Amino acid sequence: MVNAQLLELISASIIVSALYIQGQAYFKPTIYAQAIQSALISVLAFYLGFALNLIDYVILGVTIVVLRSFIITYFLFRGLKAKPGIRESTRGVASELVVNLAFFFLAVFILYYFVLGRIGLTTEAGAATLTIFSFILFFQGLFLIVTRRSTIAQIIGFIEEENSIVLFGILTIPIPFLIEVSIFLDVLGLVVITSLLTLQKLEHTKLEELMG
Amino acid sequence: MASDEALLIETIVQVSAAILLSPLYQGIHEKLKAFVEGRRGPSFLQPYYDIFKLLKKEVVVTENSSFLFIYTPYVVFGIYLLISFLIPVVYPSPIYLTPTVDFLGGALLFSLASFLKLISSVESGSNFVALGVSRVLSFIFFSEATLITVFFGVALITGTNNPYVTLQYLTQDISHYLQLDHVLITVSFFMLWLFETGKLPAESSGLSEMGMIDDALLYEYSGKLLGILKWGSYVKQYLLGSVLLNVFLFPWLLQTGPLGALLDVFIMFLKWLLLILISVIINTTLAKLRLFKVQDFLAVSFILSVFSLIVTVLIG
């Protein structure tokens, strides 16, 4: 049987890792935190695989840990161009964290009371309310993209969104389909785009975006 | 009649332990910290010596200050004395005056004491104190919010706003203690305790230090008034630390009955040694924070407490 408290604990750790990424200005620990976040999602998949006796979850876990914790981390470090200790100038961690909190707090409550509460979602693992964590992670990824200027932080925001989709999918979508979509997005969307974008330029400013 | 006498003994034990033993824990903390740093350090009774010395000294009051400056230390000490009746800081069952206010009332009393301290120190008219007050205010807008959110969290977990019920709920079953919302709220309150009692590796209490936070408020106080304020801050540290231990971090082992109350004083001493050890490890192993990082630290504590509320309300 699936232990709901263990699922809660792993999901909450994923959210805490996202908060850490939001508050961290240095690139190196941010990339490692992203790898840990992806590894935590694969731990969740492994646990469900063993608890429900389904090999599909294990395959998904292996895919996530290989693609996100190792390959994407490698490409992000390559994009960093071996400059240790570089960081992005952030505008006040405390205010960013509080705005982030207000953003996901409000979004999640609206989603919970107006959407999830009405459609009567059921999951294979029997933990429908846990999908709330995936929404929190999604909004945190979105907020990271909005608040940061550097390509690496924005890509990590995108990975967080990807992670949130997998987290949601683990509990709701048929797993074989999720594995295919996940690999497609990882290989094409993340590895190819990550390597291209980080080679192109490290930081995006408003003026650059407006130039033709 | 017998139960009334028992209640009286339990009350006397709890309140006198909170008032009389609180400087001891500060002394032990300083001694242990000095030991880890390879210094001899002051005696563990040093806070008592300081208080006695200050209580005997003459009070000097600036010309600009009003009656608030003179009487607030007594009121603040009185508030802490009242709080020691309300929350389980030594004895795990309600005592005299406990039903006066609930957990949130306790939090509001702490806030009232902080507010009065700020107002009275500004009354001195010193520029340095005004700087200190503005610094304190730039931090406590987070810490007070966290304190109230944490107490909301406790209320939501147990469905009541009584810390004694929380204590019993946690000791009933280990699964209650390991609930995610309780774990998050404990971490949050521990971070808050580190800030509120000056145990963060950002603060220093020397006279000419730029890192002082709480001590800047006492800058113009002298003699008996300073002694009372210092004693009050030791009591506040004891009250918050004991709530952290008994309601959040380590709620077990407390005994009931008059003899149990006496035993509880010793048990609390052992629990406090554990808390002091954790605090000393944090203080001596972490690099000193830059002062403005305290806001980030408190923001994390606040977010964890609100996240705990989300988990309690939505996940259940």
Chai-1 contact restraints between the chains, C-beta under 6 A:
chainA,res_idxA,chainB,res_idxB,connection_type,confidence,min_distance_angstrom,max_distance_angstrom,comment,restraint_id
A,E8,B,L180,contact,1.0,0.0,6.0,A-B,restraint_1
A,L9,B,L180,contact,1.0,0.0,6.0,A-B,restraint_2
A,A12,B,L180,contact,1.0,0.0,6.0,A-B,restraint_3
A,V93,B,D296,contact,1.0,0.0,6.0,A-B,restraint_4
A,A94,B,Q295,contact,1.0,0.0,6.0,A-B,restraint_5
A,A94,B,D296,contact,1.0,0.0,6.0,A-B,restraint_6
A,A94,B,A299,contact,1.0,0.0,6.0,A-B,restraint_7
A,L97,B,A299,contact,1.0,0.0,6.0,A-B,restraint_8
A,L97,B,I303,contact,1.0,0.0,6.0,A-B,restraint_9
A,V98,B,A299,contact,1.0,0.0,6.0,A-B,restraint_10
A,L101,B,I303,contact,1.0,0.0,6.0,A-B,restraint_11
A,L101,B,V306,contact,1.0,0.0,6.0,A-B,restraint_12
A,Y112,B,L314,contact,1.0,0.0,6.0,A-B,restraint_13
A,T129,B,I315,contact,1.0,0.0,6.0,A-B,restraint_14
A,I132,B,L314,contact,1.0,0.0,6.0,A-B,restraint_15
